[in-house]
Amino acid sequence: MAKNDEFIIAYEGLAEGEHSFSFPISNSFFETFEPTEIQNCNLTAFLTLHKRSSHLEINFLIKGDVELICDRCLENFTHPLVIEQTIYIKFGDEYKEEDINLFIYPKSKTEIDTARIINELIVVSLPMRKVHPDDEQGNPTCKEEMLDYIEQLQVDGSEIDPRWNELKKLKNGTS
């Protein structure tokens, strides 16, 4: 497995102040991490590192498109992503994740591997339900043959198990 060395920022030699970085993200980026639902991607991560004497502040902006598999029709579709996140790195005796946006790094550490953070930001931003976007009229843009097939498989309302009706009553608070 290849390592994403180009995402490592050596902050020890940087002067205090603002520093900008940009990283193109291709399919090979995800090979070093657990498998994701992403089929293809065309992303760029823009980082602005604010170095202070007591801490680092890193603003992430990740923009582009990812290709996902539609949960409804199983065809690939393009999903746009725009992610903005700020993390803070303070210095201490040992590494700790205090918060999702606050990390404590040992004073002896001189660089940060932003690849893991970028990967987490991308994976967490993916929608839970991955489906083709609807058109202007609100109609699904999935493959027509698959939509017809799904419609054929839908159960007639008269055949619903009566237990579901009781559960719906509980859900709606109308028992």
N, C-alpha and C positions, 0 to 999 in steps of 0.2 A: 504494500500500500504506500502510495506516495504521500509525502507530508506537504502541507501548504506553507512552506517557508516564506513565500513572498508576502504573507499576511502578518509576519512578525515585525513589530515596531520596537526598535531599540530607543528607549526614551532617556537613558542615562546621559547620552552625549548631546541631547537637544537643549537649546537655550529655553529659558522660561518664556512663555508666550504661546501664540497660536501656531499650529503646524497642520497642514492639510495633506491628506493622502487619498488616493482613489485606487480601487482594486476591481478589475473585471472578474466576474464570477461566471465560470462555464460549468459544464456538466462534470468535468474532472474534479472540481472543487468538492463535490459531495462524496467522492470515492473514499475519503479518509474517515467518513462518519457512518453512522448506522444508515441503512437504506431509508430513503424517503419516498413519498408519492410523486416526486418531481421526475418527469420523463426527460425534459430538456429545459434549459434556462438561458436567458440572456439578461444578466443583471450586472449592475455596477454598484459597489459600495463606496460611498464618499465618507471619509472620516475627518473630523476636525478635532485635533488633540490640543487641549489647553493645558500646558504644563505650568504648575504652580510649585512653590517651594514645599508645600505640605501635601499636595495631592495632584492627581491627574483627572481631567474631565474630558470624556470622549463623546462627541456627538456623532451618531451613526445616521446616515441617510442611504437607504438601499432602494434602488429603483430599477424597474425593468419588467420582464415577463417571465412566467414559468409555464410550462406545459404540464397539465394534469390529466388524469383519466376521469371522465365523467362517471359519477356513481349511478346515474340513471341509464345512460345508453352505452357505456363502456368505450366511448370514442375519446380521443385526445382533444383537449381544447386549451386555448391560451388564456391565462389568468394574469392580469396586471398586478404588480406589487409596488407599493410605496410604503416604506417603513422608516419611521423616525424614532430614535431612542437615544437617551443619554445615560452613560454609566460613569460612575466615579470610582477611582482607585486611590485608596489611602494606604499609607505605609505603616507596618507594624512588625511584630516579631515573627508571625507565621501567616500562611495563606488561610483566609477565611472568606466565605461568601456571607456577608452580613445581611444582604437584601438582594432582590433581583437586579438592583441597579448599583449596589455598593459592594466592592471587593476590597479586602485587605491583602496587600502584597507584602512579602518580607522585604525589609530594607535592602537586603543583598541582591534582590532581583533587579535586573537592568533592562528587561524587555517584556513586552506583552504580545501574546499570540492572539490576534483578533479573530482568527478563523473560527474558533469554537463559538465565540460570541455571535459572529455573523451567521453561522449555521443555525444557532438557536433562535435568533431573531427571525430568520426566514421560515424555519419549520413551524414556529409558534404562530406566525402570521397567516399560514395557510388556512383556508376555510375548513370547518369541520365537515360540512356537506359540500362536496365538489361536484357541481353541475354546470352545464353550459349556461351562460347568461341568457335571460329572456330577451326577446326582441322588443321594439318600441311599443307594441300592443300588449305586452305581457305574456306572449306565447313562448313556450319552450323552443329553443333552437337545436334541440337534439335531433339525431337522425330519425327521420319520419318513420322508417320501417320499425325501428325499435319502440318508438312511442305507440305505434299501432299494436305491436306485440304485447306491450305492457298493458294496454287497454283491454286486450282480449283476455289477459290473465286475471284482471281484477274480478273479485268475487261479487256476485249480485248482492245487493243490500239485504235481501230477504234471507240469505243464508248465514248471516252473522251469528256467531255463537252468543247466546243470551248472557253469558258471563261478562262479555265486553260491555254490554249495555249497562250492567250494574256497576262496572268500573267507571264508565263514563259519568254515571250519576254521582259517584264519589268525587270524581275529578271536578265536576261542575258544582258540587255542593248542593245538589238537588236529590237527596235521598228519600 
